[in-house]
Amino acid sequence: FHFSQRFTTVVPESCMLILLGLVLGGVVLIASKKQLYQLDPSLFFLFLLPTIVGDAGYFMPARLFFDNLGAILTYAVVGTLWNAFCTGFCLYAAKLLGIIGQ
């Protein structure tokens, strides 16, 4: 992706990597009908996701980060509060409707 600057301005690298992963996964699935390995969610969340996030944070230009720090913090705080209130309201409504017990 780094060799073709014009291509990466049209299509983001992350989209192309997802498509590449889908194609390679399809090739592996077609090549071997027996599934040899099952990706465990705990493996993904404990080992793969932190390295992906760390890599993205490490290679992000510091100037862009600090220029957009207000927007980043606003989205982080508002998103966290929104999710907390929505989850709490849904759980409270489920208790009032008798879907969940004590």
C-alpha positions in Angstrom: 0.0 0.0 0.0 2.9 2.3 0.6 4.2 2.0 -3.0 1.1 3.5 -4.5 0.4 6.9 -2.9 -2.5 7.6 -5.3 -4.3 4.4 -4.5 -4.1 5.0 -0.7 -5.6 8.5 -1.1 -8.7 7.0 -2.7 -9.1 3.9 -0.5 -7.9 3.9 3.1 -5.3 1.3 4.1 -7.5 -0.2 6.8 -10.3 -1.0 4.3 -7.8 -2.7 2.0 -6.3 -4.7 4.8 -9.8 -5.9 5.8 -10.6 -6.9 2.2 -7.2 -8.6 1.9 -8.0 -10.5 5.1 -11.4 -11.6 3.8 -9.9 -12.8 0.5 -7.1 -14.7 2.3 -9.6 -16.1 4.8 -11.8 -17.3 1.9 -8.9 -18.9 0.2 -7.9 -20.8 3.4 -11.5 -21.8 3.9 -11.9 -23.1 0.4 -8.5 -24.8 0.5 -9.2 -26.8 3.6 -12.7 -27.7 4.5 -11.7 -28.7 8.0 -11.2 -25.8 10.4 -7.9 -26.4 12.2 -7.9 -23.3 14.4 -10.7 -21.3 16.1 -9.8 -17.7 17.1 -10.7 -17.4 20.7 -12.3 -14.0 21.8 -10.1 -13.9 24.9 -7.0 -14.3 22.7 -8.1 -11.5 20.5 -9.0 -9.1 23.3 -5.9 -9.9 25.4 -3.2 -10.1 22.9 -4.1 -8.9 19.4 -6.3 -5.9 20.0 -3.8 -4.1 22.4 -1.0 -4.5 19.8 -3.2 -3.1 17.1 -4.3 -0.1 19.2 -0.7 0.4 20.4 0.6 0.4 16.9 -2.0 2.9 15.7 -1.2 5.2 18.7 2.5 4.9 18.2 2.6 5.8 14.6 0.0 8.6 14.9 1.6 12.0 14.4 1.8 13.9 17.7 0.9 17.2 16.1 -2.5 15.9 14.8 -3.3 14.3 18.1 -2.7 17.4 20.1 -4.5 19.6 17.5 -7.6 17.4 17.9 -7.3 16.7 21.7 -10.5 18.6 22.5 -12.5 16.6 20.0 -11.0 13.4 21.1 -11.7 14.0 24.7 -15.2 15.2 24.0 -16.1 12.1 22.0 -14.5 9.9 24.7 -16.4 11.5 27.6 -19.7 11.9 25.8 -19.5 8.4 24.4 -18.7 6.9 27.8 -21.6 8.7 29.5 -24.0 7.9 26.7 -23.1 4.2 26.9 -23.4 4.1 30.7 -26.8 5.8 30.7 -28.2 3.7 27.9 -27.0 0.5 29.5 -28.3 1.5 32.9 -31.7 2.6 31.5 -32.0 -0.7 29.5 -31.2 -2.8 32.6 -33.6 -0.8 34.7 -36.4 -1.1 32.1 -35.7 -4.9 31.8 -36.0 -5.2 35.6 -39.3 -3.2 35.7 -40.7 -5.4 32.9 -39.7 -8.6 34.8 -37.3 -9.8 32.1 -34.5 -10.0 34.7 -34.9 -10.9 38.3 -33.4 -9.6 41.6 
